[in-house]
């Protein structure tokens, strides 16, 4: 879901410039990988790089044409009417997590990395009862806005523009969680030439400005 808004924008731009209609369906990464693994037909899939590698190993996507698209970092948010907390350093983030009444995170790669960070800090057991994991495809920001979580972590691109929340900023560099999202055509894509053209556009300089506007960096 981190790339949903970006891919919708890039698909529309590519359609305008190339005349080739492109339509992306955005679902949670876990669900997308399951659907691809189950053999659902598609021309191009965009997922976290390691998920693409697993699908390639299973023969579901063409590994030779895997294309890195964006680098996406994690940010922190609270409710719009909540007091702002310090997240400027690793220790400040650790303290914010320990002090929060509830902490929301995603099922995606950033959520996995965040859980590992809590383990490394030695606080996983302490906060276990206060963790709220957003279901696949459900934005962490929506849980914060509804009051179901006091502090939330998710890809910056998924927190930008969510009503009812205040974006505190990205995680500090020492603990920043960066996910590379990649694209690849299906091993049996029905439109291989069109897929190749789209992949080239997704990696081109023409798409860079949109990537940055959506809170990501070109890969």
C-alpha positions as CSV (number, residue, x, y, z in Angstrom):
1,X,0.0,0.0,0.0
2,X,3.0,2.3,0.4
3,X,3.2,2.8,-3.3
4,X,-0.6,3.1,-4.0
5,X,-0.9,6.8,-4.6
6,X,2.4,6.9,-6.5
7,X,1.5,4.1,-8.8
8,X,-1.9,5.5,-9.6
9,X,-0.3,8.8,-10.5
10,X,2.4,7.2,-12.6
11,X,0.0,4.9,-14.3
12,X,-2.1,7.8,-15.4
13,X,0.9,9.7,-16.6
14,X,2.3,6.8,-18.5
15,X,-1.1,6.2,-20.2
16,X,-1.2,9.8,-21.3
17,X,2.3,9.8,-22.8
18,X,2.4,6.3,-24.3
19,X,-1.2,5.7,-25.2
20,X,-1.0,2.3,-23.4
21,X,-3.8,2.0,-20.8
22,X,-2.4,0.9,-17.4
23,X,-4.4,0.0,-14.3
24,X,-2.9,-0.9,-10.9
25,X,-4.9,-2.6,-8.2
26,X,-3.6,-1.7,-4.8
27,X,-3.9,-4.3,-2.0
28,X,-1.8,-5.1,1.0
29,X,1.6,-6.6,0.2
30,X,0.9,-9.8,2.1
31,X,-2.3,-10.3,0.1
32,X,-0.7,-9.4,-3.2
33,X,2.1,-11.9,-2.7
34,X,-0.4,-14.6,-1.9
35,X,-2.4,-13.9,-5.0
36,X,0.6,-14.0,-7.2
37,X,1.8,-17.2,-5.6
38,X,-1.6,-18.7,-6.2
39,X,-1.2,-18.1,-10.0
40,X,-3.5,-15.2,-10.5
41,X,-2.7,-13.7,-13.9
42,X,-1.1,-10.2,-14.1
43,X,1.4,-8.3,-16.2
44,X,3.4,-6.4,-13.5
45,X,3.6,-6.6,-9.8
46,X,5.1,-4.1,-7.4
47,X,6.2,-5.3,-3.9
48,X,9.0,-5.0,-1.5
49,X,12.2,-6.2,-3.1
50,X,12.6,-9.3,-1.0
51,X,9.0,-10.3,-1.7
52,X,9.7,-10.0,-5.5
53,X,12.8,-12.2,-5.0
54,X,10.8,-14.9,-3.3
55,X,8.2,-14.9,-6.1
56,X,11.1,-15.0,-8.6
57,X,12.5,-18.1,-6.8
58,X,9.1,-19.7,-7.1
59,X,9.0,-19.0,-10.9
60,X,6.1,-16.5,-10.5
61,X,7.8,-13.4,-11.9
62,X,10.6,-12.8,-14.4
63,X,13.7,-12.3,-12.2
64,X,15.8,-11.0,-15.2
65,X,13.5,-8.0,-15.5
66,X,13.2,-7.1,-11.9
67,X,13.3,-3.2,-11.6
68,X,13.9,-1.3,-8.4
69,X,11.4,1.6,-8.3
70,X,11.6,3.5,-5.0
71,X,13.3,3.7,-1.6
72,X,10.7,4.3,1.1
73,X,11.4,5.3,4.7
74,X,9.3,5.0,7.9
75,X,7.8,8.0,9.7
76,X,6.0,8.5,13.1
77,X,2.6,10.1,13.7
78,X,0.2,11.0,16.6
79,X,-3.4,12.2,16.6
80,X,-3.8,15.8,15.4
81,X,-4.9,17.0,18.8
82,X,-2.2,15.1,20.8
83,X,0.9,16.5,22.3
84,X,4.0,16.2,20.1
85,X,6.7,13.9,21.3
86,X,10.4,14.0,20.6
87,X,11.6,11.5,18.0
88,X,14.9,13.2,17.2
89,X,17.2,10.4,18.4
90,X,17.0,6.6,18.9
91,X,16.7,7.0,22.6
92,X,13.9,9.6,22.2
93,X,11.9,7.2,20.0
94,X,12.4,4.3,22.5
95,X,11.1,6.6,25.3
96,X,8.1,7.6,23.1
97,X,7.2,4.0,22.5
98,X,7.5,3.1,26.2
99,X,5.4,6.1,27.2
100,X,2.7,5.6,24.6
101,X,-0.7,4.1,25.7
102,X,-0.8,2.2,22.4
103,X,1.5,1.8,19.4
104,X,0.3,0.9,15.9
105,X,2.4,-0.6,13.1
106,X,1.9,-2.4,9.8
107,X,2.0,-6.0,8.6
108,X,4.4,-5.0,5.8
109,X,8.2,-5.1,5.8
110,X,8.5,-1.9,8.0
111,X,6.3,-3.6,10.6
112,X,8.5,-6.6,10.7
113,X,11.6,-4.5,11.1
114,X,10.0,-2.4,13.8
115,X,9.1,-5.5,15.8
116,X,12.8,-6.6,15.5
117,X,13.8,-3.1,16.7
118,X,11.6,-3.5,19.8
119,X,13.3,-6.8,20.5
120,X,16.7,-5.3,20.2
121,X,15.8,-2.6,22.6
122,X,14.6,-5.2,25.1
123,X,11.1,-3.7,25.4
124,X,9.1,-6.2,23.3
125,X,7.6,-8.0,26.3
126,X,6.9,-4.7,28.1
127,X,4.8,-3.2,25.3
128,X,3.3,-6.4,23.9
129,X,-0.1,-5.7,25.3
130,X,-0.1,-2.2,23.8
131,X,0.8,-3.0,20.3
132,X,-1.9,-2.6,17.6
133,X,-1.1,-4.2,14.2
134,X,-3.1,-2.7,11.4
135,X,-4.7,-5.5,9.2
136,X,-3.3,-5.8,5.7
137,X,-4.4,-2.8,3.6
138,X,-5.5,-0.7,6.6
139,X,-3.5,2.5,7.0
140,X,-1.9,3.0,10.4
141,X,-2.9,6.6,10.1
142,X,-6.6,5.7,10.2
143,X,-6.1,3.9,13.5
144,X,-4.5,6.9,15.0
145,X,-7.2,9.2,13.6
146,X,-9.9,7.0,15.2
147,X,-8.2,7.0,18.5
148,X,-7.3,3.3,18.3
149,X,-3.6,4.0,18.7
150,X,-1.7,6.9,20.3
151,X,1.5,6.5,18.4
152,X,2.0,5.0,14.9
153,X,4.8,3.9,12.6
154,X,4.4,3.4,8.9
155,X,5.9,4.3,5.5
156,X,6.0,8.1,5.2
157,X,4.1,7.8,1.9
158,X,1.1,6.2,3.7
159,X,1.0,8.8,6.4
160,X,1.2,11.9,4.2
161,X,-2.1,13.6,3.9
162,X,-4.1,11.4,6.3
163,X,-6.7,13.6,8.1
164,X,-6.8,13.6,11.8
165,X,-3.1,12.9,12.4
166,X,0.0,15.0,13.0
167,X,3.2,13.8,11.3
168,X,6.1,14.0,13.6
169,X,8.7,13.2,10.9
170,X,10.9,10.4,9.8
171,X,12.7,8.0,12.1
172,X,16.2,9.3,12.9
173,X,18.9,8.0,10.6
174,X,20.3,5.5,13.2
175,X,17.1,3.5,13.2
176,X,15.5,4.4,9.9
177,X,13.8,1.5,8.2
178,X,14.2,1.7,4.4
179,X,12.3,-0.6,2.1
180,X,13.1,-0.9,-1.6
181,X,10.0,-1.5,-3.7
182,X,10.6,-3.3,-6.9
183,X,8.5,-4.2,-10.0
184,X,8.6,-7.3,-12.1
185,X,6.6,-8.8,-14.9
186,X,4.8,-12.1,-14.5
187,X,6.6,-15.1,-15.9
188,X,3.6,-15.6,-18.2
189,X,2.6,-12.0,-18.7
190,X,0.1,-11.6,-21.5
191,X,1.6,-8.3,-22.7
192,X,5.4,-8.6,-22.2
193,X,6.3,-5.7,-24.5
194,X,3.9,-3.4,-22.8
195,X,5.1,-4.5,-19.4
196,X,8.7,-3.8,-20.4
197,X,7.8,-0.3,-21.5
198,X,6.0,0.4,-18.1
199,X,9.0,-0.9,-16.1
200,X,11.3,1.4,-18.0
201,X,9.1,4.3,-17.2
202,X,8.8,3.4,-13.5
203,X,12.6,3.5,-13.3
204,X,13.1,6.6,-15.4
205,X,14.0,10.2,-14.4
206,X,10.5,11.2,-15.7
207,X,9.0,9.6,-12.6
208,X,11.5,11.0,-10.0
209,X,9.6,14.1,-9.1
210,X,6.4,12.2,-8.4
211,X,8.3,9.7,-6.2
212,X,9.7,12.5,-4.0
213,X,6.3,14.2,-3.8
214,X,4.9,11.0,-2.4
215,X,7.5,10.8,0.3
216,X,9.9,8.4,-1.4
217,X,13.2,8.5,-3.3
218,X,14.1,7.0,-6.7
219,X,15.8,3.6,-6.1
